[in-house]
Amino acid sequence: MVGERRINGHLLARLVGSAIEGRPYYLALGRAVSGLVLDGRVPTFTRLPAERDLAAALGVSRNTVTAAYSWLRENGFLDSRQGAGSWTVLPDGGAGSGVLMPRTDSIDLGVAAPAAVDGIQSAARLAVDQLAAHVGGIGYSPRGLPELRHAIARRYVERGLPTAPEQIFVTGGAMHAVALLMDLLTEPGDSLLVESPTYPNALDAARRLEARVRTVGVTPSGWDMDHVLDAFLRIKPALAYLIPDFQNPTGVLMDDDERAAVVAGARRAGTALIVDEGVAELAIDSGDLPAPLAAHDSDGRVFTVGSAAKTFWGGLRIGWVRTTPPMVERLSAARHRLDLSSSLLDQLTVTHLLADTLRIRAERSRQLRRNRDALVTALREQLPDWEFTRPSGGLVLWAGLPRAAASALGEAAARHGVHLAPGPLFGTDGTLERRVRLSYAQPPEVLAEGVDRLARAWAEARSRPDRPRAGLYG
């Protein structure tokens, strides 16, 4: 792995440029680079540019860069080998990743799963009434029920993306869709590009397939398009997995120009794109939403994954892929290794709910705006030194801690009856220790109590002696 990932002097200089604060300059530079490593924007085991190259890009002396690299080595962020260069590492080997699972024994700020929308029961009753038309058959629909495929295609058309029912493949949830696509589109050893941070279950799926996972950073202000396009050009991944709509966990939204640039970059690199639209319907603030990323696709390389779980209810295990008709046939053949069909009742229920999407979206938006604003208010009152950008949609808020202690905070929060998602869950190699993801799927009163407990847990976590690297950011 060492030496396979590289970053050139020009790109590293641009990434650290806005983060270099204070004097002496070499120390500020070292801290800026270590911050990029901790946040996952520069992955571990990335070979850094030669000292003279970075010095030229920054317009400083080589001695300054030499001193910064020495500081990084002394503090455990850089390893070197004669003749092989220097590459990024983490002090003490990094933190463990843990598992993101629902908790019923505490206030759950970790899992982003909203309650069912109004209308679930009536839609389910209508689905039961329709069973008479289906019970004469075997009950399997490997591609999905025709009426559901029509309803999903119609919703894409309403969003500005021409789609035929033959382009829809129904799955048993979004992760079922992602896993099937990764299996079909990659071979062991292929490079697979993901965002950092990203959805941990997708990372796990890529690792199970023995893909070579490569990352490109996403910040609370969005994607660095130069970095993204450089990654396509340099890595030429077989596949990329992206979340352009209220990205999980940062909550940022990719604009139309960025979407067009991503598709163009993928086309030049020969890369297929899995686009996760699990929360694309969950806008909170008013304003026009960008067209689906697939609207910029002209050669069938974009595979759009949707789901009923976040919009309607997690108990409805229905997802789908929008792709080309030939790929629908390949997916149908491939699914037999895992299952034969999605639940008939769930498919019928989702068909009825999709007919009521506009009302449901408005209801979800009101609910999530109330919850999000309650969480934001509580954080600003109880934890004013935490940094975050208020998300304009989705289900989560990506909070920045004053120091690298997310895993310790997660342990302390559990003792105070709060479940949260520490940053390392969403990265690789123990990065993102200065971040936590907080879900606002719970009602305002529960969120307020949760943040009150979280503040006590943070006070406990801060009272512990710093790990060596945490002192760099305290």
N, C-alpha and C positions, 0 to 999 in steps of 0.2 A: 504493500500500500504506500509506503514511504516513497516519495518522488513522483507518484502517479498524478497527484493533484499539484498544480502550480498556480501561482498568481504573479503577474508581471508587475514591474515597478510602477508603471503608469496607473494601473487599476488600484493597486494598494495605496498609492499616494492620494488618489481621489477619495478612496474609502475613509482614510484616516484624516483627510484634510480638515473636515468640519469638526472632528472630535479632538483635535490637538489643542489643549488648553493649559496655560501655566508655563512656568519655567523651572528648571532648565529644560531646554527643548528636547534633549534626548530622553528625559524621563517622561515628558508629556507624550512623545512619540511611542515609547514603550507601553505606556498605559493605554494609549489609543489602540494599538495593535492587540494587546491582551483583551481589551474590551470587545473587539471584533471577534476574537476567538470565543470568549465567553457567551456572546450573543449568537454564535453560530453563523455569523456572516462570512467569516473565514473558517472553513472546516478544519478540524484537527488533521494532522498528517498532511498539511498543505505545505509544499516547498515554497519558502519565501524568496523574493528576488535577491540577487547578489547585492552586496552592500553598495557597490558603486552605482548600480542601476537604480536602486531606490533613492540614493542621494541625488542623482541627476534629476529624477522625477520630482523630488521635493524641493530641489534648489538649495540643498544644504551640503555641508562637508561630509565626506565619507566617515570621518571620525565620529560625527554625530550619530550616524546610523550604526556604526560599530558599537558605540556606547549603548544605544537603544537595544540592539540585539543581545549584548552582554546582560543588560538588565532583564530582558525576557528569559534568557537562559537561567540566570540566578533565581528568578521567581517561578520557574517551572513551566513557562509557556513556550519554550523553544528548546529543541534538541538539535545537535549538530554532529556530523561525522566528516572526518577529513576526506575531501574529494567528493562528498555526496551533497554538501550544502547544509542548509538549516530548515527544519520543518516544525510546524506548530504542534504542541501537545498541551495537555492540561495538568496542572499541579495535582499530585496525589491520585492520578489516574481518573479523575472526574467522579461525578455522582452516579448512583444507580438510576435506572429509568423508572422502575415501579410499574404499576398497572392502573389504568383509568377505568374504574368500574363504579356503577351506582352504589350508593350507601343509604341504608334506611335507618341506621342507628345514630345519625348525626344530621346537622344542617348541610345539605349537599350543594356546595358552590362549585363542584368539580364537573359534574356531568351535565351537558347541555341538552336536556330533554324536557320540553314543555308539556304541560297537561293537554289532554285532548280538547279540540275545539268543539264548540257547540255544533250539533248536527251529526256527530259520529253515530249516535244511537239510531236516529231516524234513517241515516244512510245504510246502517247495518240491517235494519228491519226491511228496507227496500231490497237489499241484497238477498235476504232470506226468501222474500217473496218471489224472487227471480230464479230460485233454485230449480223450480219445476221445469224450467226450460233447459236445464243442464244435466239433471240427474239421470237422464237416459243415456248419457255418454259416459266415457271413462273418467272424466274430470281432469284430464291432463291438458295443458296448453303450453307446450314448450317455448313458444315465442311470446305468449301472453294472450289473454282474451281479446278478440277483435275489437269489442266495444271499448275496452280500456286503451288499446293502442290508438284507436281513433281519438279518444279523449285527450291522451297525452300529446298526440300530434297537433290537435287543435289548439292546445295551450301554447305550444311553441309558435304556431302561426300568430296567435294573439300577441306574443312577445316580439314579433317581427322577424321570425326565422321560419321560412317556408319549410314544411315538413310533411311527409306522407306517412300514413300508418305503417307502411312496409319498412320504414326506417326505425321503428321502435321495437326494442327487445325488452321484455319485462323480466325482472329478477326478484329474488327474495331479499331485497334491501340494497342500499347503496354499496356496502362493502362486498356483497356477493358480486355486484357488477364490476367493481374495481378489481377484485381478485381474478375474475374470469378474464378481464381484459389484459391484466398484467401477464397472466399465464399464456394467453394467445399471442401477445405482442413482444415477448422477450424470451431469450434463451439464457441459461445459466452463464454468468460472466458478462452479459450485456450491461452497458451503462444505463442507469435509470436516474433521471434528474428530478429532484423534488425541492420544494421550498424549505427553508429553515427559518422559523419553525414551521411545522406542518402537522397534519392529523396523524397521531401515532399508529393507529391501526393500519393505515396505508403503508407506513414505514415497515411495519412487521410483515405485511404481505410481500413487499419487495424483498425483504431479507430471506423469507422462506423460499423464494424462488431463486435464491443465490445470485440476485442481481448486484452489480457494483453500484451502490447508491452514491450519487453525487448531489451536492446541495448548492442552492443559490439563495442568498439572504433576502428576507422580507423584514422591513422595519415598521414601527408604528405609523410611519408616514407613507409606506407603500413600497413598491418594487423599484429597485435601481435598474432601469432598463438597459443601460450600458453593460451592467454586470450580467444580467439575464442573457442578453444577446451574445456577450463574450463566452458565456458558458455553453450556449448552443454551438458556437463556432469552434471552440477549443475542444469540448468533450465529444461532440457529435453523438449524443445519447440516442439509443434506439427508441426510448420512450421517456416522456416527461409527465409527471402528475402535478397538476396545478389547481388551486382553489381561487379563482379570480373574484368571486362574489362573497364579500364579507368574510375574508380569508380566516380560516381556523388555524391558529388562535388569535391573530392580530386584529381581525375585524375590518381590515382595509378593503377597499373596492377598486378594482382595476378599471381604468377609463377606456373609452373606445379606441383612442390612439394606441394605448399600450396593448390592448388586445390584438389590434392589427399587426403591431410590431412583433408580438410573440408568435403569431401564426406565420408571419413572413420568415422569422428567424428559424422556426422549426422546419419550414419547408426547405430553406437553404441547407440545413443540417441533415435532412432526411429523417426527422424525428416525428414519431406519432405522439399525440397529446391526449391524455385523459384529463378531462375538465370536470371537476367535482362541483355540481350546482346544488348541493344538499340544502343550502339555506338561501338560494337565490331569490326565493319569493318573500323573504323576511326583511324587507326594507322597513325602517322605522321612520326616518325623517323624509319629508316630502322632497320631490325633485325627480327628474327623469333618470331612469336607470339605463346603463349601457345595454346595447343589444347582446344577446348571448355570444360568447367567444366564437362559436361555430359559424356565426354570420360572416366571419372573415375567411372561412375555409372554402377552398375551391377544388380540393382533390381528395377529400374524404379522410384526412389525417386526424381530424378532431373527433374524439369520442366523448360525448357529453353524458354524464351520469346524473340522474335525478332521483328523488326519493320522496315518499309520502311521510316519512317519519317526523321531520321537523315542522313541516307545514301543517299536517293534520294531527298525527299522533304516532308515537314510537311503537305502539302495539300493532300497527298496520305494517307488516313486514313486506312492503312492496317498493321496489326500486325499478330503474329502467336505464337503458342505454339508447341514445339517439346516435345513429350511425348510418352507414350505407346498407341497402338491402342485401348485398352479398355478405357483408359482415354479420348481419342478423342471422343468416343461415349458418355461418361458422360458429357463432355464439350458441345457437340452438344445438348444434352437434356437440359442442364442447361441454355444455352444462350437464350432460348425462353422466359425466364423471362425478358430479356432486349431487345433483337431484334431477327430477324429471319435470317439475312445474312449480309455479308459485301457487299459494293458496287461492282457491276459487272464490271463497267468500270475501277474502281481503281484496281481491281484484275487483269484484263487483262493488264493494263498499267504496273503494277509491274512485271508481268510475263515477259514482254519484257525487262524491265530494268534489271532484274536479269540475263538475258542472256548476259548482257553487264557489269557485275559487276566489272571485272578486270579493264576495262578502267575507269569506274566511280570511283573506289577506288583510282586509281592513280590521277585522277583529283581532288578529294576531298583532298587527301593527300597534293598535291601541294598548293591548296587553303588554307588549314588550317595551313600548315607550314608557309606560308607567313603571315597570320593573327596572328598566335600565336607569331611569332618572333617580329612582330610589337608591339603587346601588351607588351611583355617582355621588349623590348627596351624602350618603353614609361614609363613603371613602374619604371625601374631602373634609368631613367633620372629624372622623375618628383617626384617619391615617393621612394627614396632610402632606407628609414627606414622600408619599408614593406618587409616581408619575404615570399618567395614562392619557390616551386620547379617547374621547367619548365616541364609541362606534355609532355609525349611522344605520346599522342594520345587523342582522345575525342574532346570536344568542350569548356572546361572550365578550368580556373585557380583558385586555392584555395589560396587566399592571407591572410597572417597573419598581423594583425595590431599591432602597438606598445602598444596599450592599448585597453581595452574592451569598444569599442564605435561603434560597427557595426550598431546598430539600429539608433543611432544619425547620423552616416555618411550617412545612407540611406535616412534619412529625408533631410539632407543638400544637398546631391547629387540631389535629386528631384528638389530642388530650383535652382540648377545650370543646369537643363536640362539633367540629367543623371539618368537612371534607372539601379540599381544594385540589387543584391540578398544578403541581410545581412545573416550572419551565422545562427542566430536563426531559419530561415526558414527550415534549414536542420537538426535540432536537436529536442530535447524535453525539455519542461520546461524552455525555455529561455536561454539555454546554447549556446555556440559558439559565444559569443559577441566579440571575438577577431578575427573573420574570416569574409571574404566576398567572394562570388563567382563571378568571372568575366567571361563572355562569350566572346570568340573571333570569333564568327560567322560573325561579321561585317567586311567590308574591312579595310585595314590598315589605310587609311586616316581618316575614321570614328573612329577607335580605338584610334588614336593619339589625335584627338579632344576630345574624351570621357575622356581619361586619363588626359588631360589638365584641363578639367572642374572638374574631380574628385579630382585633387590635390587642386584646390581652395575650393572644398567642404570639404576636409579633414582639410585644414587650418581653416575653419570656425568651424568644429566640435571640433577640438582641442582647440579652443579658449574658449569654454564653460567650466564652472566649472565642475570638475570631479564628477561623482556619487561616493558614498563612496567606492565601490569595485574597480572602475577604478583606483584609486590612488595607489592600490597595485601593479599595473603593469606599471605605467607611466614611 
